[in-house]
């Protein structure tokens, strides 16, 4: 029996607090194009794909070329700020990443962010070798709460969906995990209600056996988590080159994370 298991991490708002950097980048980029949004509009869109965000802000009839130009300019500004100012992991993140690695968990990022943003953040954190798989906006067609990003991440690391645990900070992400047939841990820094299996305000407060308990409950068949697209998962596994028995090669070493 294969014992591989994985943790799939959201990035923005879960691994790092990037909200202010994204807000400033969106506000400045849109202003250059004569578009002005409120902070409330921004917050309601945070974590979504750029095409979805801009369709709402610019209108459904906005030319794709304009949306692409604005999105590219915003993301380039965001990456410049990350490289110039740096970014730190949220409380508890560094310890959990290293602990899970030492305990043999595979780890992947499952994010709506562009791949270049993920690379910039991981470089700033000195965490480029932590993860066995990365799934970004370019890798999927549908954003959360569609389960595609999680099923793709599971396929990338070669682990069955019911042996994956998602760490998320948004309702859409938690719902996507449920649709994928995965357990979830919700990080609710503002105290908002998240429909996750376990909810904490900070990963520093997460019980030491939280991941193990969720994995055991999945093996026991507790709860109502049902894989929504098994065929899709197996197709993604083949495309990712994963073995049918979900065997995957683990990391050979781990870099130190910045914690300042």
Secondary structure as a PSIPRED ss2 file (coil, helix, strand):
# PSIPRED VFORMAT (PSIPRED V4.0)

   1 X C   1.000  0.000  0.000
   2 X C   1.000  0.000  0.000
   3 X C   1.000  0.000  0.000
   4 X C   1.000  0.000  0.000
   5 X C   1.000  0.000  0.000
   6 X E   0.000  0.000  1.000
   7 X E   0.000  0.000  1.000
   8 X E   0.000  0.000  1.000
   9 X E   0.000  0.000  1.000
  10 X C   1.000  0.000  0.000
  11 X C   1.000  0.000  0.000
  12 X E   0.000  0.000  1.000
  13 X C   1.000  0.000  0.000
  14 X C   1.000  0.000  0.000
  15 X C   1.000  0.000  0.000
  16 X E   0.000  0.000  1.000
  17 X C   1.000  0.000  0.000
  18 X C   1.000  0.000  0.000
  19 X H   0.000  1.000  0.000
  20 X H   0.000  1.000  0.000
  21 X H   0.000  1.000  0.000
  22 X H   0.000  1.000  0.000
  23 X H   0.000  1.000  0.000
  24 X H   0.000  1.000  0.000
  25 X H   0.000  1.000  0.000
  26 X H   0.000  1.000  0.000
  27 X H   0.000  1.000  0.000
  28 X H   0.000  1.000  0.000
  29 X H   0.000  1.000  0.000
  30 X H   0.000  1.000  0.000
  31 X H   0.000  1.000  0.000
  32 X H   0.000  1.000  0.000
  33 X C   1.000  0.000  0.000
  34 X C   1.000  0.000  0.000
  35 X C   1.000  0.000  0.000
  36 X C   1.000  0.000  0.000
  37 X C   1.000  0.000  0.000
  38 X C   1.000  0.000  0.000
  39 X H   0.000  1.000  0.000
  40 X H   0.000  1.000  0.000
  41 X H   0.000  1.000  0.000
  42 X H   0.000  1.000  0.000
  43 X H   0.000  1.000  0.000
  44 X H   0.000  1.000  0.000
  45 X H   0.000  1.000  0.000
  46 X C   1.000  0.000  0.000
  47 X C   1.000  0.000  0.000
  48 X C   1.000  0.000  0.000
  49 X C   1.000  0.000  0.000
  50 X H   0.000  1.000  0.000
  51 X H   0.000  1.000  0.000
  52 X H   0.000  1.000  0.000
  53 X H   0.000  1.000  0.000
  54 X H   0.000  1.000  0.000
  55 X H   0.000  1.000  0.000
  56 X H   0.000  1.000  0.000
  57 X H   0.000  1.000  0.000
  58 X H   0.000  1.000  0.000
  59 X C   1.000  0.000  0.000
  60 X C   1.000  0.000  0.000
  61 X C   1.000  0.000  0.000
  62 X C   1.000  0.000  0.000
  63 X C   1.000  0.000  0.000
  64 X H   0.000  1.000  0.000
  65 X H   0.000  1.000  0.000
  66 X H   0.000  1.000  0.000
  67 X H   0.000  1.000  0.000
  68 X H   0.000  1.000  0.000
  69 X H   0.000  1.000  0.000
  70 X H   0.000  1.000  0.000
  71 X H   0.000  1.000  0.000
  72 X H   0.000  1.000  0.000
  73 X H   0.000  1.000  0.000
  74 X H   0.000  1.000  0.000
  75 X H   0.000  1.000  0.000
  76 X H   0.000  1.000  0.000
  77 X H   0.000  1.000  0.000
  78 X H   0.000  1.000  0.000
  79 X H   0.000  1.000  0.000
  80 X H   0.000  1.000  0.000
  81 X H   0.000  1.000  0.000
  82 X H   0.000  1.000  0.000
  83 X H   0.000  1.000  0.000
  84 X H   0.000  1.000  0.000
  85 X H   0.000  1.000  0.000
  86 X C   1.000  0.000  0.000
  87 X C   1.000  0.000  0.000
  88 X C   1.000  0.000  0.000
  89 X E   0.000  0.000  1.000
  90 X C   1.000  0.000  0.000
  91 X C   1.000  0.000  0.000
  92 X C   1.000  0.000  0.000
  93 X H   0.000  1.000  0.000
  94 X H   0.000  1.000  0.000
  95 X H   0.000  1.000  0.000
  96 X H   0.000  1.000  0.000
  97 X H   0.000  1.000  0.000
  98 X H   0.000  1.000  0.000
  99 X H   0.000  1.000  0.000
 100 X H   0.000  1.000  0.000
 101 X H   0.000  1.000  0.000
 102 X H   0.000  1.000  0.000
 103 X C   1.000  0.000  0.000
 104 X C   1.000  0.000  0.000
 105 X C   1.000  0.000  0.000
 106 X E   0.000  0.000  1.000
 107 X E   0.000  0.000  1.000
 108 X E   0.000  0.000  1.000
 109 X E   0.000  0.000  1.000
 110 X E   0.000  0.000  1.000
 111 X C   1.000  0.000  0.000
 112 X C   1.000  0.000  0.000
 113 X C   1.000  0.000  0.000
 114 X C   1.000  0.000  0.000
 115 X H   0.000  1.000  0.000
 116 X H   0.000  1.000  0.000
 117 X H   0.000  1.000  0.000
 118 X H   0.000  1.000  0.000
 119 X H   0.000  1.000  0.000
 120 X H   0.000  1.000  0.000
 121 X H   0.000  1.000  0.000
 122 X H   0.000  1.000  0.000
 123 X H   0.000  1.000  0.000
 124 X H   0.000  1.000  0.000
 125 X H   0.000  1.000  0.000
 126 X C   1.000  0.000  0.000
 127 X C   1.000  0.000  0.000
 128 X C   1.000  0.000  0.000
 129 X C   1.000  0.000  0.000
 130 X C   1.000  0.000  0.000
 131 X C   1.000  0.000  0.000
 132 X C   1.000  0.000  0.000
 133 X E   0.000  0.000  1.000
 134 X E   0.000  0.000  1.000
 135 X E   0.000  0.000  1.000
 136 X C   1.000  0.000  0.000
 137 X H   0.000  1.000  0.000
 138 X H   0.000  1.000  0.000
 139 X H   0.000  1.000  0.000
 140 X C   1.000  0.000  0.000
 141 X C   1.000  0.000  0.000
 142 X C   1.000  0.000  0.000
 143 X C   1.000  0.000  0.000
 144 X C   1.000  0.000  0.000
 145 X C   1.000  0.000  0.000
 146 X C   1.000  0.000  0.000
 147 X C   1.000  0.000  0.000
 148 X H   0.000  1.000  0.000
 149 X H   0.000  1.000  0.000
 150 X H   0.000  1.000  0.000
 151 X H   0.000  1.000  0.000
 152 X H   0.000  1.000  0.000
 153 X H   0.000  1.000  0.000
 154 X H   0.000  1.000  0.000
 155 X H   0.000  1.000  0.000
 156 X H   0.000  1.000  0.000
 157 X H   0.000  1.000  0.000
 158 X C   1.000  0.000  0.000
 159 X C   1.000  0.000  0.000
 160 X C   1.000  0.000  0.000
 161 X H   0.000  1.000  0.000
 162 X H   0.000  1.000  0.000
 163 X H   0.000  1.000  0.000
 164 X E   0.000  0.000  1.000
 165 X E   0.000  0.000  1.000
 166 X E   0.000  0.000  1.000
 167 X E   0.000  0.000  1.000
 168 X E   0.000  0.000  1.000
 169 X C   1.000  0.000  0.000
 170 X C   1.000  0.000  0.000
 171 X H   0.000  1.000  0.000
 172 X H   0.000  1.000  0.000
 173 X H   0.000  1.000  0.000
 174 X H   0.000  1.000  0.000
 175 X H   0.000  1.000  0.000
 176 X H   0.000  1.000  0.000
 177 X H   0.000  1.000  0.000
 178 X H   0.000  1.000  0.000
 179 X H   0.000  1.000  0.000
 180 X C   1.000  0.000  0.000
 181 X C   1.000  0.000  0.000
 182 X C   1.000  0.000  0.000
 183 X E   0.000  0.000  1.000
 184 X E   0.000  0.000  1.000
 185 X E   0.000  0.000  1.000
 186 X E   0.000  0.000  1.000
 187 X E   0.000  0.000  1.000
 188 X C   1.000  0.000  0.000
 189 X C   1.000  0.000  0.000
 190 X C   1.000  0.000  0.000
 191 X C   1.000  0.000  0.000
 192 X C   1.000  0.000  0.000
 193 X C   1.000  0.000  0.000
 194 X C   1.000  0.000  0.000
 195 X C   1.000  0.000  0.000
 196 X C   1.000  0.000  0.000
 197 X C   1.000  0.000  0.000
 198 X E   0.000  0.000  1.000
 199 X E   0.000  0.000  1.000
 200 X E   0.000  0.000  1.000
 201 X C   1.000  0.000  0.000
 202 X C   1.000  0.000  0.000
 203 X H   0.000  1.000  0.000
 204 X H   0.000  1.000  0.000
 205 X H   0.000  1.000  0.000
 206 X C   1.000  0.000  0.000
 207 X C   1.000  0.000  0.000
 208 X C   1.000  0.000  0.000
 209 X C   1.000  0.000  0.000
 210 X H   0.000  1.000  0.000
 211 X H   0.000  1.000  0.000
 212 X H   0.000  1.000  0.000
 213 X H   0.000  1.000  0.000
 214 X H   0.000  1.000  0.000
 215 X H   0.000  1.000  0.000
 216 X H   0.000  1.000  0.000
 217 X H   0.000  1.000  0.000
 218 X H   0.000  1.000  0.000
 219 X H   0.000  1.000  0.000
 220 X H   0.000  1.000  0.000
 221 X C   1.000  0.000  0.000
 222 X C   1.000  0.000  0.000
 223 X C   1.000  0.000  0.000
 224 X C   1.000  0.000  0.000
 225 X C   1.000  0.000  0.000
 226 X C   1.000  0.000  0.000
 227 X C   1.000  0.000  0.000
 228 X C   1.000  0.000  0.000
 229 X C   1.000  0.000  0.000
 230 X H   0.000  1.000  0.000
 231 X H   0.000  1.000  0.000
 232 X H   0.000  1.000  0.000
 233 X H   0.000  1.000  0.000
 234 X H   0.000  1.000  0.000
 235 X H   0.000  1.000  0.000
 236 X H   0.000  1.000  0.000
 237 X H   0.000  1.000  0.000
 238 X H   0.000  1.000  0.000
 239 X H   0.000  1.000  0.000
 240 X H   0.000  1.000  0.000
 241 X C   1.000  0.000  0.000
 242 X C   1.000  0.000  0.000
 243 X C   1.000  0.000  0.000
 244 X C   1.000  0.000  0.000
 245 X C   1.000  0.000  0.000
 246 X C   1.000  0.000  0.000
 247 X C   1.000  0.000  0.000
 248 X C   1.000  0.000  0.000
 249 X C   1.000  0.000  0.000
 250 X C   1.000  0.000  0.000
 251 X C   1.000  0.000  0.000
 252 X C   1.000  0.000  0.000
 253 X C   1.000  0.000  0.000
 254 X C   1.000  0.000  0.000
 255 X C   1.000  0.000  0.000
 256 X C   1.000  0.000  0.000
 257 X C   1.000  0.000  0.000
 258 X C   1.000  0.000  0.000
 259 X C   1.000  0.000  0.000
 260 X C   1.000  0.000  0.000
